[in-house]
Amino acid sequence: MSSATGNARKARDDIVRGFRRWHIWGRLGWQEVKRRYRRTVLGPFWGAISIGAFVLVLGSIGSGLFNNSTADYLPFLAAGMVVWIMLSTMITEGCNLFIDGGHLYRQMRFDYSILAYALVWRTLIGFAHNFSVYVLCALIAAPALLLAPTLPLAAVGLALIAINGVWLALLLGIFCLRFRDVQQFVTSILQLALFATPVFWSPTVFHGDWRLIMVQLNPLYYFIEIVRAPLLGTIPAGSIYLWAVVITLAGWAMTYWVFRRFHARIAYWS
Amino acid sequence: MAEVTIENLRIDYPLYGSHRSLRKEFFERAAGGFISHERNGHRGRVVIKALEDVSLHLADGDRLALIGHNGAGKTTLLKAIAGIYEPVAGRVDVRGRVTPLFDTMPGLDVDDTGYENIVTAGLLLGLSRTEIEAAIPDIEQFSELGEYLSLPVRTYSAGMLTRLSFSVVTALDPGILLLDEGIATGDAEFSERAARRMDEFIGRSHILVLASHAEGLLQSLCNRAALMKSGRILKLGTVDEVLTAYHADIERAS
């Protein structure tokens, strides 16, 4: 009989055992990167080039628009964009997690979490390529940033994003598998979110209630900031880490509940 | 060592996004599984009853033939044993490694080389890198693909792809082997060598469950049989007994 404790054990086993099968998700993630760029000369750097062009153009406009010096604005924009791309990739591709992964879990018993780990892994590989844009912008505008003593904190922020990417992908993957409209909804919201999140503009431009709405109530802000601020040589405020950790715990709790409840249904919904 | 225990297994497939008219149509021609309209409170939900009240026990040395019409639940039962579908009700308890063979190689990517696909498939089937490396000479030798193994699978002919997946899968330790008719009846394409290797592979398995319509194949490979109809096991017995019952059922229907 499938009891509540049985479901809890299955969900937990899936998440733990899936993580231990790093040789599988490592390979699946890597193969996916290779597959996308096969027979292209520049490979994953195509992504970096398009972000780089975007950042350079917007950086030139933006530094005038927001009355910033290019030396300040360009690295700010580049750092924000590469982190944003990572977050939005995890979100949009998380929606497809179980729709695309069906050929694997419908052929054999398969730990579903492997798909989420593979997604996060390949997003990190993409980030490593895109990061060259930031390095280039920093070299042009403010080379001293590349030696900032706060850089190790950016790695901590990246690790936090990766941990969140796993629950996010699992949760979105389950919802989008069952309700195929969710994906469309998420994609369109995400386009708007790029403008509503402090990526192009600095969080300090808003004050009072507006700051609360535009910045502090936006969960994406905290995850951008925990990587961007250390890259730009500042230590993120304690409250930012606090919120990032709260979101991590709440997200995992929610996902664990949903995953436990619907783990057995994923194959049926596909 | 290997053991499969199934108790009162029920599996329903939910049917989403079906129009009202489509639902009606489904009710009227109930081929295969029973389509039922479950009422959960005020919410109606269309489900296809794929398996109902199936109980079965298999131990080492059992070679079970699944016999029945299309849509009788044979493939669903194989997938439930493989652990792909969790029981809606009842219990499936499997001890031992399961090798499900429903399609081609798992994780097949046509842009990867033969060697790369061997590693991916091996990992997905639960082997370690060293176990895969150890199996590669055998795969090279049997598939006779030679230098093609270093080329993308995209460049293979259909026959060469069959050779590759067949060589990979049969190089493994089968454990509990689940075979669907697609692969089992494909043996006409294989050379005699392949047929021998398949026999030997099945021989190494602890338990075999084979769904097929090829009666000669079932008789030569299996020592037990289950007659399935509309998601239930009607009869369990020897292959000959069950085939007789199956033919009697066909005659009664015509």
Interface residues (C-beta under 8 A of the other chain):
Chain A: M1 S2 H23 I24 R27 L28 Q31 R35 R38 H103 L104 Y105 R106 Q107 M108 R109 F110 R178 H263 A264 R265 A267 Y268 W269
Chain B: Y13 P14 Y16 K79 A82 G83 I84 Y85 E86 P87 A89 G90 R91 V98 P100 F102 D103 P106 G107 D109 D111 D112 E116 V119 T120 L123 L124 L125 S128 R129
